[in-house]
Amino acid sequence: MPQLDTSTWFITVLSTTITLFMLMQLKISLHNFPQAPSIKLMELTKTNNPWESKWTKIYSPLSLPLQ
């Protein structure tokens, strides 16, 4: 039974890796990336909530008198 000749495997794997690397670099270099986003100034609008006009008091359990 003949043995598999593996003497050319190193150069084959190496050349394939280099070729794939070069193709990916070429593909990435030809890609048009968008420009950096610019800051959009937004005006803050005040919404009138019904609970803002009422006086409310929130009692913390720790501030209540001892029972």
C-alpha positions in Angstrom: 0.0 0.0 0.0 1.6 3.3 -1.1 2.0 6.1 1.4 0.6 9.6 0.8 3.1 12.1 -0.4 2.8 15.1 2.0 5.9 16.9 0.8 3.9 19.6 -1.1 1.3 20.2 1.6 3.3 23.0 3.3 3.7 25.1 0.2 0.1 24.5 -0.8 -1.3 25.6 2.6 1.0 28.5 2.8 0.2 29.8 -0.7 -3.5 29.3 -0.1 -3.3 31.3 3.1 -1.4 34.1 1.5 -3.8 34.2 -1.4 -6.9 34.4 0.8 -5.2 37.1 2.9 -4.5 39.2 -0.2 -8.0 38.7 -1.5 -9.6 39.8 1.8 -7.3 42.8 2.0 -8.3 43.8 -1.6 -11.9 43.3 -0.8 -11.7 45.4 2.4 -9.7 48.2 0.7 -12.2 48.6 -2.1 -15.2 48.8 0.3 -16.6 52.3 0.8 -17.0 52.9 4.5 -19.5 55.6 5.6 -18.1 58.8 7.1 -18.1 59.4 10.8 -21.6 60.4 12.0 -22.2 64.0 12.8 -23.8 65.2 16.0 -27.4 66.2 15.5 -28.6 68.9 17.8 -32.0 68.2 19.2 -34.2 70.7 21.0 -35.5 69.5 24.3 -39.3 69.7 24.5 -40.9 70.1 27.9 -44.0 67.8 28.3 -46.6 68.7 30.8 -47.4 65.7 32.9 -50.5 65.8 35.1 -48.6 64.7 38.2 -46.1 67.6 37.9 -48.7 70.2 38.8 -49.9 68.3 41.9 -48.2 68.3 45.2 -47.1 64.9 46.2 -45.1 63.6 49.0 -43.4 60.2 49.0 -42.8 58.7 52.3 -39.7 56.6 52.8 -40.3 53.6 55.1 -37.3 54.6 57.1 -38.6 58.1 57.7 -42.0 57.0 59.1 -42.4 57.2 62.9 -41.9 54.0 64.8 -45.0 52.0 65.6 
